[in-house]
Amino acid sequence: MTQRQITHVEALPTCKQGHAARHIFDARRAGAGGGHLIECACSQTRKHADFTDALAEWKRAHRIRTPRQRPEPASNLVQLGLRFKGGHAR
């Protein structure tokens, strides 16, 4: 079998029509029509050498926005508490 469906831990985003997306991998070499594609009942991407490229095309085609990830705070920083003498802060 040259094509197989790949299951992901997190579901792929649905298309504009709400159809579930499937990740298909064609094991033939790229020159023979192999690669990764994402498809649903109404559309599919071109085949790509890398899954992330196929997913990026899928998201563009269906106007799916990916929220930006906030940067992790540096783990080597220590926040120091301020102490005021006399009991009143100005």
Residue frames relative to the residue before (quaternion, step in Angstrom):
aa qw qx qy qz dx dy dz
M 1.0000 0.0000 0.0000 0.0000 0.00 0.00 0.00
T 0.2639 -0.7960 0.5253 0.1439 3.58 -0.72 1.01
Q 0.7529 0.2998 -0.2061 0.5484 3.62 1.15 -0.40
R 0.0509 0.7828 -0.6197 0.0267 3.54 -1.10 0.73
Q 0.4367 -0.6703 0.5334 0.2747 3.54 -1.21 0.58
I 0.2234 -0.7676 0.5897 0.1143 3.56 -0.94 0.91
T 0.2628 -0.7676 0.5710 0.1256 3.54 -0.85 1.05
H 0.2106 -0.7792 0.5827 0.0951 3.56 -0.94 0.94
V 0.6033 -0.5559 0.4278 0.3794 3.56 -1.19 0.58
E 0.7470 0.2446 -0.1450 0.6010 3.58 0.94 -0.91
A 0.5071 -0.6595 0.4640 0.3044 3.57 -0.93 0.92
L 0.4950 -0.6315 0.5051 0.3180 3.54 -1.14 0.66
P 0.5742 -0.5949 0.4172 0.3774 3.60 -1.09 0.54
T 0.4849 -0.6655 0.4871 0.2912 3.56 -1.07 0.78
C 0.5622 -0.5875 0.4552 0.3626 3.57 -1.27 0.31
K 0.7360 -0.4032 0.2965 0.4559 3.60 -1.31 0.01
Q 0.6899 0.4757 -0.2691 0.4746 3.58 1.12 -0.67
G 0.5512 -0.6406 0.3743 0.3818 3.59 1.30 -0.12
H 0.4380 0.6948 -0.4625 0.3339 3.60 1.25 0.23
A 0.5061 -0.6339 0.4936 0.3138 3.57 -1.09 0.72
A 0.3344 -0.7442 0.5498 0.1787 3.56 -1.01 0.89
R 0.1654 -0.7641 0.6164 0.0943 3.56 -1.22 0.65
H 0.3087 -0.7127 0.6001 0.1918 3.55 -1.13 0.77
I 0.0682 -0.7935 0.6046 -0.0113 3.56 -0.66 1.16
F 0.1145 -0.7744 0.6193 0.0598 3.56 -0.98 0.91
D 0.1803 -0.7532 0.6280 0.0765 3.53 -0.84 1.09
A 0.3365 -0.8086 0.4571 0.1550 3.58 -0.42 1.25
R 0.4740 0.6502 -0.4716 0.3607 3.61 1.17 -0.04
R 0.5923 -0.5560 0.4217 0.4028 3.57 -1.16 0.44
A 0.6834 -0.5219 0.3235 0.3948 3.58 -1.19 0.59
G 0.6638 0.5227 -0.3047 0.4397 3.61 0.97 -0.83
A 0.7035 0.4218 -0.2528 0.5131 3.58 1.23 -0.42
G 0.6757 -0.5225 0.2894 0.4319 3.59 1.25 0.29
G 0.4653 0.6894 -0.4411 0.3371 3.58 1.20 0.35
G 0.3802 0.7269 -0.5318 0.2104 3.53 -1.33 0.12
H 0.5899 -0.5598 0.4578 0.3592 3.53 -1.39 -0.15
L 0.0594 0.7760 -0.6275 0.0251 3.56 -1.08 0.75
I 0.2499 -0.7231 0.6192 0.1769 3.55 -1.28 0.38
E 0.0155 0.8121 -0.5807 0.0540 3.55 -0.89 0.97
C 0.0921 -0.7402 0.6595 0.0935 3.52 -1.36 0.31
A 0.7648 -0.3644 0.2524 0.4676 3.60 -1.24 -0.23
C 0.8028 0.3117 -0.1568 0.4835 3.61 1.06 -0.60
S 0.8230 0.1110 -0.0571 0.5542 3.65 1.14 -0.21
Q 0.0503 -0.7752 0.6260 0.0690 3.52 -1.36 0.16
T 0.4798 -0.6459 0.5107 0.3029 3.55 -1.28 0.46
R 0.5851 -0.4866 0.4752 0.4418 3.51 -1.36 -0.05
K 0.5432 -0.5800 0.4678 0.3869 3.59 -1.22 0.15
H 0.1191 -0.7881 0.6036 0.0180 3.52 -1.00 0.97
A 0.5602 -0.6013 0.4522 0.3466 3.56 -1.18 0.58
D 0.7811 0.2407 -0.1128 0.5651 3.60 1.13 -0.66
F 0.5503 -0.6362 0.4360 0.3199 3.61 -1.00 0.87
T 0.6467 0.5402 -0.3385 0.4188 3.60 0.92 -0.84
D 0.6223 0.5228 -0.3402 0.4730 3.60 1.11 -0.60
A 0.6389 0.5112 -0.3214 0.4766 3.60 1.01 -0.80
L 0.6595 0.5034 -0.3072 0.4661 3.59 0.97 -0.84
A 0.6292 0.5262 -0.3333 0.4649 3.60 1.00 -0.77
E 0.6441 0.5023 -0.3221 0.4786 3.63 0.98 -0.80
W 0.6300 0.5431 -0.3224 0.4519 3.60 0.98 -0.88
K 0.6841 0.4855 -0.2814 0.4660 3.56 0.89 -0.97
R 0.6382 0.5130 -0.3289 0.4704 3.60 1.00 -0.76
A 0.6802 0.5151 -0.2897 0.4337 3.58 0.86 -0.99
H 0.7765 0.3170 -0.1599 0.5205 3.58 1.05 -0.75
R 0.4295 -0.7436 0.4222 0.2904 3.56 1.33 0.37
I 0.2864 0.7416 -0.5347 0.2865 3.53 0.88 1.05
R 0.2131 -0.7882 0.5691 0.0973 3.55 -0.67 1.13
T 0.2451 -0.7450 0.6044 0.1397 3.52 -1.03 0.84
P 0.4011 -0.7203 0.4979 0.2691 3.61 -0.62 1.02
R 0.4890 -0.6518 0.4925 0.3058 3.54 -1.05 0.76
Q 0.3893 -0.7024 0.5443 0.2427 3.52 -1.05 0.76
R 0.4257 -0.6825 0.5295 0.2694 3.54 -0.99 0.85
P 0.5115 -0.6457 0.4562 0.3366 3.57 -0.97 0.75
E 0.5106 -0.6338 0.4946 0.3049 3.53 -1.11 0.75
P 0.4644 -0.6483 0.5010 0.3363 3.63 -0.95 0.68
A 0.5792 -0.5915 0.4285 0.3620 3.54 -1.10 0.67
S 0.3853 -0.7557 0.4876 0.2067 3.56 -0.81 0.98
N 0.6684 0.5073 -0.3121 0.4455 3.59 1.19 -0.23
L 0.5459 0.6037 -0.4067 0.4149 3.63 1.23 0.24
V 0.1675 -0.7607 0.6203 0.0919 3.53 -1.09 0.77
Q 0.2493 -0.7630 0.5769 0.1511 3.58 -0.78 0.99
L 0.2207 -0.7929 0.5590 0.1004 3.55 -0.71 1.10
G 0.3891 -0.7023 0.5440 0.2438 3.56 -1.02 0.80
L 0.3519 -0.7238 0.5518 0.2185 3.58 -1.09 0.67
R 0.1529 -0.7751 0.6078 0.0803 3.57 -0.98 0.84
F 0.2199 -0.7783 0.5785 0.1059 3.54 -0.95 0.91
K 0.3673 -0.7028 0.5656 0.2263 3.56 -1.01 0.82
G 0.7690 0.3528 -0.2600 0.4654 3.58 -1.05 0.67
G 0.5176 -0.6999 0.3852 0.3064 3.60 1.21 0.02
H 0.7274 0.3768 -0.2525 0.5150 3.67 1.16 -0.13
A 0.2360 -0.7438 0.6084 0.1446 3.52 -0.95 0.90
R 0.2644 -0.7699 0.5571 0.1641 3.59 -0.95 0.76
